[in-house]
Amino acid sequence: MDRRIFCLSAASAAGLFAHGARAADPFPTRPVRIIVPYAAGGGPDVLVRQIGPRLGEALGQPVVLENKVGAAGVLAAQFVAQSAPDGYTLLMGSNTHLIQKIMQPDLKFDPLTEFIPVSNMAASPTVMVVRSDGPYKSVADVLAAAKASPGKMNYGSGGIGTSAHLAGATFVALGGLKATHIPLKGSVEITASLLRGDTDFAFPVAGTGVPQVKGGRLRALAVTGASRLKELPDVPTLNEAMRNELTVQESWFGFWAPAKTPPDVIARLHAAVSKVLADPAVKTQFESTGNTTAANESSQAFAAFVRSENRKWAEIVKLTGVTAN
């Protein structure tokens, strides 16, 4: 397990553990833990690490980040769902959790009933990438190669049902292609897989893909957002190339609390996240990796967004025929 702690100062942290908090003290009176269901160093992990110190300052308490990887985010979700509903254990929730439940209705967690959405944090398209020294220079090149050699091309993702998997499967379905999905152990392995030649193309989230593109290791062919990325202005959207709205897919990452967490605690957490995301420096950090800050005006607004996203991803899963097996 990877763990990082962000705190105001060593002295304040020591004081927290040395003296029990009075019952009347307002939330929070001790460290707040965020469970991150992604591998350390991956795009989503980097995002939450960027705001960890500022979130600790906004809350007035240390923030502890724990990476709990497994089952495409399900293990982390189950862990938080079973945690005390006191605001001290949060999940970095995402559209991936909705997708996993859509694909596996029998999973022992329900993202729509077992959590209270606190606030969205960031939104990001995926980026269609290939090796920078490879032969593919455009989406049309990949389509042509895949059609010329049915079943011989592979595309990688961080796991079954992830945004990268669904984006790749959508591309394959709409293109009428035959290509094999290669599920990797995490998004951080996508670049290595492409460079080794194990996979031919992939759709990592922008937070993972953009740094590799800007570093010269990968070539970006398209983005799955509704518009072009500020960091990759010359890269078209996949919708521009394929003319189908179902190619418009964005990943998002926010904070969820266990169901029955008190409203005043949810409000305090939402206010802290909103304060951090309003910082221009945070917005600049996010944009540098192809993400945008995505604060909601209230936790209720985020909950409505989560419900609408659940309906959209159900349609995409139906289109692609992706299953958990």
N, C-alpha and C positions, 0 to 999 in steps of 0.2 A: 504494500500500500504506500502510495506517495502522499506525503503530508507537508503542507506549508502553512505557517502561521504568520498572520499580519497583525501587528499590534501597535498601540500608540507609543509605548515606551516599555522598557524592561521593568521600570519601577512600578508603573501602573498595573502591568500584568501580574507582577509579584503580589501587589496589594489585593488583587482580585481573588487570588487563591489563598491568601493569608487570612482573609476576613469573610465570613459568610454574609451574603446579601440580606438586608432586612426585607421582610415580606412586603412592606409598603413601597419598596424601591421600584421605580418604573423600569420596564423592559428596555434594554437588556442589562443584567447585572453580572453576567459572566460571558465567556467567549461564545460566539455564534459559529456553528459548524456548517459548511456547505459541502455537500457530497457531489463530486464531479464524476459523471459516469463515462469519462473519456480518458484515454491514455495521456500521461504527462507529456507535454510538448506538442500535442495536437492542437489544431485551430481553436476549438472551444475551450480547452484548458488554458491556452495562452490568453484568451479574452478574459476569463474570470480572474486569472493571475494579474492582469493589468489593472483591474479595478479593486482587487483585494485590499491593498493598503488604504485606498480612499474610502472604501466601504467601512473599514475598521474605524477610521476617523469620524465618519458620519454617524456611526452607531455609538461611538465612545467606548468600544470594547474590542478585544482581539477578534479577528476572523480567522478561522481554521479551515483550510481547504484539504479535502481528502479525496483522492482518486480511487474510486471503487468500480473497476472495469469488469464487464462480463455481460453476455447475453444481450448485446446491443443496447445497453442502458437499463435493462430490466432489473438486474440485481440491485443496482443503486436505487431504483424507484421502489422496489419492494422493501429495502432497508429503511428508507425515509418514511414510507407509508406506515410502517410499524413503529416509528419513533414517537416519542411523547409530543403531543400537539401544543408545544409551548414556545415555538419560534426559535429554539436553539439548534434545531437540525433542519436544514433546508436542502432541497434537491435542485440541481441545475437541470431543470426540465426542458424538453425540446419537442419538436415535431416528431422526432424519432420514437419517443414514447407513445405517441398517438398511433404511429404506423405499426409498431410492434403489437399493440392491443388489437388493431384492426385485422392484422394477419393471424393473430393467435387469440381469439376471443376467450379461450379457457385460461389465459394467464392469470395468476393469482394477484393481480393488481388492476385497478381501473383508474386511468389518468383523469377521468372526468368526475369521479366521485370520491376518490381517496386523497385528493389534494385540493388546496386552495391556491390558485395562481396569485402570486404576490405582484410581480412586475416582469415584463419582458426586458431583456437586456440588449440583445443584438440580433440583427437579421443579416443574412448573407445568402447569395446565390451559390450554387456550385459552379465550378469552372471545368469545362471540358479540356483536358490536357493530354499531351503526348510528349515523348522524348524530344528535346530541343534539336537533337541531331538526327531525328528520324525523317522519313519521307513525307509525312502528312503535314500539309500546310493549311488545310481548311477542313471544315465539316464535310464538304463535298468529297474531299480526298478520302476520308474515312468511310463514308457511305459507299463510294465506288469500290474501294478495296474489300469491304465486307461483302458486297454483292458479288464481287468477282470470285471470292473464296468463301462460300457459305460455311459457317461453323468453325472456321479456322482462327478467327480473331477473338481475343479475350479482353474483358474489361474488369478492372479491380475496384474494390470498395473496402471500407472499414468493417464491413460485416453485413449479413443479410438483413434487409429492411432498413438500412441506413439511408440517409438522403442521397449519398453517392450511388448506392445501389438502385434506388428508385429513379434517379435521373438517368443512369445508364440504361436501365430497363425500359424507360419511356422512350429514349432515343432509339433503342433497338426495335421496340414495338411500332413506333410511328414510321421508322425507316423501312419496315418490312424485312429486317435483317435476321440472320442467325449468328449469334455470338454467345460466348460462354462467360458467365459471371464467375469471378474468382474472389470469394470473400477472404479478406486478410484479417489479421488480428487487431488491427486498428488503423485509423486514418494516417497515422505517422508512417505506415509501411507502404503507402501508395507510391510515393516517389521512387523508393528503392525497387519496387516491383516493376515499374516502368523502365527504370534504368537498366535492370537486369534483362529485360525483354520477356519477363513472365507475363506481362499484360501489354496490350497495345494502346489502350486509351482508358481514361478514368475521369470521374466527376467529383473530385474532393471539394469540400466547402472552401469558399474563398480564403478563409483564414488560414487554411492549410496550403492551398494551391498558389495563391498570389505570391507569397514570398519565394516559392520555388521557381515561379515564372520570372520574377524580377531578378532572381539570382542566376538565371541563365540555364538552369537544369531542365526545365520543362518549357514547352510551348503551349500557349493558350489558344484554343480554336474558337471557343464560344463561352458565354456565361448564361446561366439559366434565370437570371433576373428579368424583371419587366423592362429594364433599361440597362444601358452599358454601365460598367463600373467606372468610377472616377479614376481608379488606379490603373485601369486597362482600357483607356478610351478608344483604342483602335480595334479592340476585340468585339465582334458582333454578339448580339444575343442569339441564343439557339432558336428563338422564335423568328428572328430575321432570316435564318438559314432554312428553317423547316416549315414556317408559316402555320404553326399550330399552337394555340394558347396553352395546351397541356404541357408544353415544354417550359412554361414559366413556373419555376419552382424555387422557393427560397427556404433555407433552413433558418430557424430562430432558436434562441437560447434565453431562458429566463429563470426566475426563481419560484419554486413551489414550496409550500408548507404543508405538513400533514393536515388532513381534514380535522375540523373542530378546533383549530388554532384560534384563540380569541381575536375578535375584530380589532381591538386596540393594538394588539401585537402586529397584526397584518398591516395596519395603517402605519405603524412606526417603521416597519421594514420597507414598505413601499416608499415612504418619504425619504428614507436613507438612500435607496437605490436611485430614486429620481434626482436627488441632489448630486449624486456622483455622475450620472449620465448627462447632466446639464453642464458639466465642466467641459469647456472647449478643448482642453488638452486630451480628455478622454475621447471625445469625438474624433480628434485628429489621429489618435492612436488606432482607433477602430478602423477608420477609413484607410489607413496605411496598409492594412491587410485585407481590404476588400469588404469590410463590414460597415454597417451603419448602426448607430445607437437607436434603440427602439423602445423608449420609455412609453408607458401607458399613463393616461391621465388618472387612472384609478385601478385598484385591483379588480374591480368589477368589469372594467373595460378589457383588461387582460383576459379575464375568464370568458367573456363573450368572444374574443379573438380566438381563444383555444378551441371553443366549440365550433366556430366556423372553419378553422383549419382541420378539425377532425372530419368534417364533411368533405372537404376538398381532397384530403389524402385518401379517404375511402374510395373516391372516384378514380384516383391514380392507381391504387392497388388493384382495383377491378380491371382497369385498362391493361396493366402489365401482366397480370396473373401471378405476381410475385407471392410466394408462400414462404413460410418459416422453415421449411425443410430443404 
